[in-house]
Structures are given as structure tokens and as C-alpha cells.
Amino acid sequence: MLHMGLTLQFIMGMWLILSTILDLGFIPMIFGVAVYVGSIAMISSNTMSVILDNYPHIACGHSFIFS
């Protein structure tokens, strides 16, 4: 999921650049922004779980604080 989220953000970043350069209008740009921002949750949750694999003794406290 992390790889898919990062790939999706890269594609939408390129879409935003292209829609700006080609002056496609407001609606295609809003589509790119919505998908880009929507994939942030997918990336952040997977990144936290990967980081906490190395620290299992604090994983419970971390999930309590940030939930």
C-alpha cells in the first residue's frame, strides 16, 4: 500500500504540473489536488506502521496518542 500511495502521489504531481503547463482549466486541477491530498492518509498510516515495526514496546502508546 505504501508503494501504491507513493506512486499515486507521483502520478498526481505530474498531472498537476501538466495541467498547469497545458492550461487545462480548473476542474482537472481540482481532480489532481483531491487525489493527491486523499492519498496522504494512505501513505502516513503505512509509514507509521513500518517505523513502529522496529519499536514494538512503544507501538501501543503511539497508537493511543495519535488515534
Secondary structure, 3 states (H helix, E strand, C coil): CHHHHHHHHHHHHHHHHHHHHCCCCHHHHHHHHHHHHHCHHHHHHHHHHHHHCCCCCCHHHHHHHCC
